[in-house]
Amino acid sequence: MNQETKINLHLDRVLQPIESASGLPNQCYTSNATFELDRDHVMADSWVCVGFGSDVPESWAVPVNFMGYPILLTRNSDGQLRVFHNVCSHRGMQLVTEAGRLGTELIRCKYHSWAYDFEGNLKGTPMIGGTEHNTHKDFDPTVNGLKPIRSEVWMDNIFINLSNNAEPLNDFIAPLMNRWSKWINPETMQELSPGIGAKMELTVKSNWKLAIENFLEAYHLPWVHPGLNSYSPLEEHYDIDRGENFAGQGSSSYSTPAGNTGTISSWPESERNFAEYPVLYPNTLLGLQSDHFFTMTILPIDETTSLERVQLLFLGDVATDDRYKEHRASMVDSWTEVFSEDIFAVEGMQAGRQSPAYQGGVFSPVMDQHTLHFHQWVAKKLAAHS
């Protein structure tokens, strides 16, 4: 019996009503085989965030290892961002191993010096026809360029769709944007931009799904985040209406920091204390507040390790002006403290997944609705490919 069949024996339990449902079984968190299933079926058919636009200045190429797949983020001198498989068409050499500026805007393979432009076109094949011939009548460079990956950018998040089967990104995001339309619209979203120095990274010894599950619920707030709970208590958090591809929580007690730096212009004054924290499945965690926005991207490293990358966006000059440098740093420190408090919990759940006595657990019918929603979303993705 293969690993995929073993997993599918448990998925029917996950798809039950919450009163009788079990969560995903242990092997969904501990097995390399299921890690690859996650990559090829859960992730590949969806819009997955792999980085931030601010990671890729003009004329740069930035390599990313996405669950074992080498991919390449590029931006040409005109500002166009593209994503490719990071592999030479000739002998399969990984092209770029370190992020950096390419002054000639040519991506050159270090093995045989084949060169590609930032549109992926194959521009140089030295000596392909012999020591004095850089062309050959039987070789067509126009069909041997870099292999592109479907990509879009939203709120400076670089999304890719590996299978090329997902709906348009705007359609994917539309249900969430419709929900937020009372606070923000496409025009006022342009008021927000990446803050200089407003990034952080946390390496967590857990499967990527546990980080998602933890973010989806506020149930753990009093015990894991006592400081946060003192001014944004559990009783003032609420579950947002779930969409097909998102779920999460909100708070009615958000307070802007001292020295408030402004509010999104379309945000109603009467609702400035509201904030929401959805997960856009599979791996994009969002925070919308009246004065700033953040994205946490969960990048799976292997079945038991994840990288959490966070970027904060601020209003107007607050994002870039040195006058607000300390404000940006203070906000980064504040969120880093909150996110760091979660690490022991997700790592503890990962350790618990080694126990044969645990095979998915149970759910609170009131507090765990979103957690089960995510489990069922994953289970359906896996079942569709069984």
C-alpha positions in Angstrom: 0.0 0.0 0.0 1.6 3.3 -1.0 1.8 6.4 1.1 -0.9 8.3 -0.9 -3.4 5.4 -0.3 -2.6 5.4 3.4 -3.4 9.1 3.6 -6.7 8.8 1.8 -7.9 6.2 4.2 -8.2 9.1 6.8 -9.5 11.9 4.7 -13.2 10.9 5.1 -12.9 11.6 8.8 -11.6 15.1 8.1 -14.6 15.9 5.9 -17.1 15.1 8.6 -19.1 17.8 10.4 -17.1 19.5 13.2 -18.8 17.6 16.0 -17.4 14.3 14.7 -14.5 15.4 12.5 -10.8 14.5 13.0 -8.0 16.6 11.8 -5.4 15.6 9.2 -3.4 12.6 10.3 0.1 12.7 11.5 1.7 11.7 8.3 0.4 15.0 6.7 2.9 16.8 9.0 5.8 14.3 9.3 6.2 12.5 6.0 8.4 13.7 3.1 5.9 11.9 0.7 3.1 14.1 1.9 5.3 17.1 1.8 5.7 16.4 -1.9 1.9 15.9 -2.2 1.4 19.3 -0.6 3.8 20.8 -3.1 2.4 19.2 -6.2 -1.3 19.1 -5.4 -2.2 21.6 -2.6 0.3 24.3 -3.6 0.7 23.9 -7.3 -3.0 24.3 -8.2 -3.3 27.4 -6.1 -1.9 30.9 -6.0 1.1 30.7 -3.7 3.1 33.6 -2.3 6.9 33.1 -2.8 8.3 36.5 -2.0 7.8 40.3 -2.0 8.3 42.7 -4.9 10.6 44.7 -2.7 13.0 41.7 -2.7 13.7 42.2 -6.4 15.0 45.7 -7.4 15.4 46.6 -11.0 17.9 44.6 -13.0 18.1 41.9 -10.3 17.7 38.2 -10.3 16.7 36.5 -7.0 16.7 32.7 -6.6 14.1 31.0 -4.4 13.9 27.4 -3.4 10.2 26.5 -3.2 9.7 23.1 -1.6 12.7 21.7 -3.6 11.9 23.5 -6.9 14.5 26.1 -7.9 12.7 29.2 -9.2 13.9 32.6 -10.2 12.4 36.1 -9.6 13.6 38.8 -12.0 12.9 42.4 -12.6 14.1 44.2 -15.7 15.1 47.9 -16.0 11.6 48.8 -17.0 10.3 47.4 -13.7 8.6 44.3 -15.1 8.7 41.4 -12.7 8.8 37.9 -14.1 9.2 34.4 -12.6 11.0 31.5 -14.2 12.2 28.0 -13.4 15.8 28.6 -12.3 17.3 26.0 -14.7 19.3 26.2 -17.9 17.7 24.6 -20.9 20.9 23.0 -22.0 22.1 20.6 -19.2 19.8 21.5 -16.3 22.3 23.7 -14.4 20.8 25.9 -11.8 21.4 29.4 -13.2 21.4 31.8 -10.3 22.5 30.8 -6.8 22.8 34.2 -5.1 20.5 37.3 -5.4 22.2 40.2 -7.1 22.1 42.9 -9.8 22.9 41.8 -13.4 24.1 44.9 -15.1 23.8 43.5 -18.6 20.3 42.1 -17.9 21.6 38.7 -19.1 21.3 35.6 -17.0 24.3 33.5 -17.8 24.9 29.9 -17.0 28.2 29.3 -15.4 28.6 25.8 -17.0 28.6 26.5 -20.7 27.8 30.3 -20.7 24.4 30.1 -22.3 22.7 33.4 -21.7 19.1 34.5 -21.3 17.5 37.9 -21.1 15.0 39.0 -18.4 12.1 38.0 -20.7 13.5 34.5 -20.7 14.7 34.5 -24.3 17.8 32.5 -25.1 20.3 35.1 -26.4 23.6 33.4 -26.4 24.8 29.9 -27.1 28.6 30.2 -27.5 30.3 27.5 -29.6 27.1 25.5 -29.9 28.1 24.7 -33.5 31.8 24.3 -32.8 34.6 26.4 -31.5 34.0 29.2 -34.0 30.2 28.9 -34.4 27.7 30.3 -31.9 24.7 29.0 -33.8 23.7 25.7 -35.5 21.2 25.1 -38.2 19.5 22.3 -36.3 19.1 24.3 -33.1 16.3 26.8 -32.6 17.0 29.2 -29.7 13.4 30.6 -29.8 12.0 27.4 -28.3 14.7 26.9 -25.8 14.4 29.9 -23.5 13.7 29.9 -19.8 10.5 28.2 -18.7 8.1 30.8 -17.3 6.0 30.4 -14.2 2.6 32.1 -14.2 2.9 35.0 -11.7 1.1 38.1 -10.5 1.8 40.8 -7.9 -0.8 42.0 -5.3 0.0 44.3 -2.4 3.7 43.7 -3.2 3.2 39.9 -2.8 4.6 37.8 -5.6 2.1 35.0 -6.3 2.8 32.0 -8.6 0.6 29.3 -10.0 2.8 26.3 -10.9 0.1 24.2 -12.6 -1.2 27.2 -14.6 -4.7 25.9 -13.7 -5.8 28.5 -11.1 -8.4 31.1 -11.7 -7.1 34.7 -12.4 -5.5 36.1 -9.3 -8.0 39.0 -9.2 -10.9 36.5 -9.1 -9.1 34.5 -6.4 -8.7 37.6 -4.2 -12.1 39.2 -5.1 -14.2 37.6 -2.3 -11.8 38.9 0.4 -11.6 42.3 -1.3 -15.4 42.4 -1.4 -15.4 41.8 2.4 -12.9 44.6 2.9 -14.7 47.1 0.6 -16.3 48.9 3.6 -12.7 49.9 4.7 -10.5 49.9 1.6 -10.7 49.8 -2.1 -8.2 49.3 -5.0 -7.5 53.1 -5.1 -6.9 53.5 -1.5 -4.7 50.4 -1.4 -2.3 52.4 -3.4 -1.7 54.6 -0.3 0.2 51.7 1.2 3.7 50.7 0.2 6.5 48.5 1.7 8.3 50.1 4.6 12.0 50.5 4.5 13.5 48.0 7.0 10.0 46.7 7.7 10.7 43.0 7.2 11.4 40.1 9.5 12.1 36.3 9.2 11.5 33.5 11.7 12.5 29.9 11.2 10.1 27.5 12.8 10.7 23.8 13.3 7.2 22.8 12.2 5.3 21.8 9.2 3.9 24.7 7.3 0.3 23.8 7.9 0.6 24.2 11.7 1.6 27.8 11.2 -1.5 28.4 9.2 -3.8 26.6 11.7 -2.4 28.7 14.6 -3.0 32.0 12.7 -6.6 31.1 11.9 -7.9 31.1 15.4 -7.8 33.4 18.5 -8.6 30.6 20.9 -5.0 30.5 22.2 -4.8 34.2 22.8 -5.1 34.3 26.7 -2.4 31.7 27.2 0.1 32.3 24.4 -0.3 36.1 24.0 -1.2 37.5 27.5 0.2 40.9 26.6 -1.8 41.2 23.4 -4.8 39.7 25.2 -4.6 42.5 27.8 -5.5 45.2 25.2 -7.1 43.0 22.5 -8.9 40.4 24.5 -10.3 37.2 23.2 -13.9 38.3 23.8 -13.4 41.2 21.3 -12.2 38.9 18.6 -14.6 37.4 16.0 -14.5 34.8 13.2 -14.8 36.4 9.8 -17.2 34.9 7.3 -15.3 32.1 5.5 -14.7 32.1 1.8 -13.8 29.2 -0.5 -10.1 30.0 -0.2 -9.8 32.1 3.0 -10.8 32.2 6.6 -9.6 34.0 9.7 -10.4 36.3 12.6 -10.9 39.9 13.4 -10.6 42.3 16.3 -12.8 45.1 17.3 -10.2 46.5 19.7 -7.3 47.5 17.5 -5.6 50.7 18.7 -3.2 52.7 16.6 0.2 53.2 18.2 1.2 56.4 20.0 1.9 59.2 17.5 -0.7 57.9 15.0 0.7 58.3 11.5 -2.6 58.5 9.7 -5.5 56.3 8.5 -6.4 54.8 5.1 -8.5 57.6 3.6 -11.5 55.4 2.8 -11.6 53.9 6.3 -14.7 55.0 8.3 -13.8 56.9 11.4 -16.3 54.9 13.4 -14.5 51.6 12.6 -10.9 52.6 13.1 -10.7 50.0 15.9 -11.5 47.1 13.6 -8.8 44.9 12.1 -8.8 41.6 10.4 -6.4 38.7 10.0 -7.3 36.2 7.3 -5.3 33.5 5.7 -5.5 33.4 1.9 -5.0 29.7 1.3 -2.6 28.1 1.1 0.3 30.1 2.6 -0.5 33.9 2.8 -1.3 35.4 6.2 -2.6 38.9 6.1 -3.2 41.7 8.6 -5.3 44.8 7.6 -5.4 47.6 10.1 -6.5 51.2 9.5 -2.9 52.5 9.6 -0.9 49.7 8.1 -1.0 46.2 6.4 1.2 43.2 6.8 1.8 39.9 5.0 3.3 36.8 6.5 4.3 34.2 3.9 4.9 30.7 5.1 7.6 29.1 3.0 7.8 25.3 3.6 11.5 24.2 3.8 10.8 20.5 4.5 8.1 18.5 6.2 9.2 19.7 9.6 10.7 23.2 9.0 9.1 26.4 7.7 10.3 30.0 7.1 8.0 32.8 8.1 8.7 36.0 6.1 6.9 39.2 7.1 6.6 42.5 5.4 4.8 45.6 6.7 3.3 48.3 4.4 2.7 51.8 5.6 0.9 54.9 4.5 2.6 57.4 2.2 5.8 58.9 3.5 5.6 56.7 6.6 6.9 53.8 4.5 10.1 55.5 3.3 10.9 58.8 5.1 13.7 58.7 7.7 11.5 60.8 10.0 9.4 57.6 10.6 12.3 55.1 10.9 11.8 54.6 14.6 8.0 54.2 14.1 8.6 51.5 11.5 11.1 49.7 13.7 8.7 49.9 16.7 5.9 48.3 14.6 8.3 45.5 13.4 9.4 44.8 16.9 5.8 44.7 18.1 4.7 42.2 15.5 7.9 40.2 15.9 7.2 39.8 19.6 3.6 38.5 18.8 4.7 36.1 16.1 7.6 34.8 18.2 5.3 33.9 21.0 3.6 31.4 18.7 6.8 29.5 17.9 6.7 27.2 21.0 3.1 26.3 20.2 3.6 25.3 16.6 6.8 23.5 17.4 5.1 21.7 20.3 2.3 20.5 18.0 5.0 19.3 15.5 6.6 17.3 18.3 3.2 15.9 19.2 2.7 14.6 15.7 5.2 11.9 16.4 2.8 10.2 18.9 0.9 7.2 17.6 -1.8 8.2 20.1 -2.6 11.3 18.1 -4.2 10.9 14.7 -5.9 14.2 14.0 -7.5 15.2 17.3 -10.8 16.9 17.8 -12.2 20.4 17.4 -14.1 22.8 19.5 -17.4 23.3 17.8 -17.2 27.0 18.6 -13.6 28.0 18.6 -12.1 25.8 15.8 -14.4 26.3 12.9 -11.7 27.9 10.8 -9.1 25.3 11.7 -11.4 22.6 10.4 -12.2 24.7 7.3 -8.5 24.7 6.4 -8.1 21.0 7.1 -11.0 20.2 4.8 -9.6 22.5 2.1 -6.3 20.6 2.2 -8.1 17.2 2.4 -10.2 18.0 -0.7 -7.1 19.0 -2.6 -5.4 15.8 -1.7 -8.5 13.7 -2.4 -8.9 15.3 -5.9 -5.5 13.8 -6.9 -5.8 10.4 -5.3 
